[in-house]
Structures are given as structure tokens and as C-alpha cells.
Amino acid sequence: MVRQRGSHQQFKDPTGRFTTVPFHKGRDIYPPLLRQIAKDIGMTADEFISYR
């Protein structure tokens, strides 16, 4: 994590790519946003979900 503004955290990987992830307590991330976050970090949505 490189920074946070409100409830949104920004992450940066070693190659310089960024992605922003909302952190709202008690709320789920909607599937289209989940797919976009996974795409931003170079994973499929299934890989991202099974990574936990």
C-alpha cells in the first residue's frame, strides 16, 4: 500500500502499476470492480479470490 485517502487504498507493484481498492466495513466489492482490481494486478478473478 502506498497511500490511503478516506476509505480507498492505493497499491503499487514493483513494475509501477497502481490499483485502488475501496475498504468499506461491512460491504462487499461488486463483481465488476473485483474483476477490474484482479485485472489491474495481473490475475484472473478466480485466482484473486482463491489467493486469500
Sequence and secondary structure as in RCSB ss.txt:
>XXXX:A:sequence
MVRQRGSHQQFKDPTGRFTTVPFHKGRDIYPPLLRQIAKDIGMTADEFISYR
>XXXX:A:secstr
  EEETTEEEEE TTS EEEEE  TT    HHHHHHHHHHTT  HHHHHHT 
